[in-house]
Amino acid sequence: MEERYLKAKTHIIDALHNRHPRPVILSPTLTTSYCVLEYIQSSRVWDWLIFLLSYTFMYLVILEGNDYALKIALEGTIIAIFFFDTFMDFYCLSFDNF
């Protein structure tokens, strides 16, 4: 009975995020890292963080000033977060069989 509720919850969350249903979440072979990364990436806070960082990155690209080291450090940090987001996406999709 509990598995049916978990499956329904997964389908509803996927529908709210405009994603295809992922029945892989019910697989017993999933690792803990998959569960943690899927939770982080599917959270609304992570979505907003990536959204805000994308606009911040665009403004940093066109920003001119004397402190280039700070600008490069900020841009590098944002790009590293974008790469981590891409890694999480590819890692979670690697468990998808569809």
DATA-V626543 format. One record per run of one state. SS is the DSSP state (A for helix, B for strand, O for the rest). FROM is the first residue (numbers start at 0). TO is the last residue. If there is no record, write none. Layout:
SS & FROM & TO
SS & FROM & TO
This chain:
O & 0 & 0
A & 1 & 15
O & 16 & 21
A & 22 & 25
O & 26 & 30
A & 31 & 40
O & 41 & 42
A & 43 & 61
O & 62 & 66
A & 67 & 92
O & 93 & 97
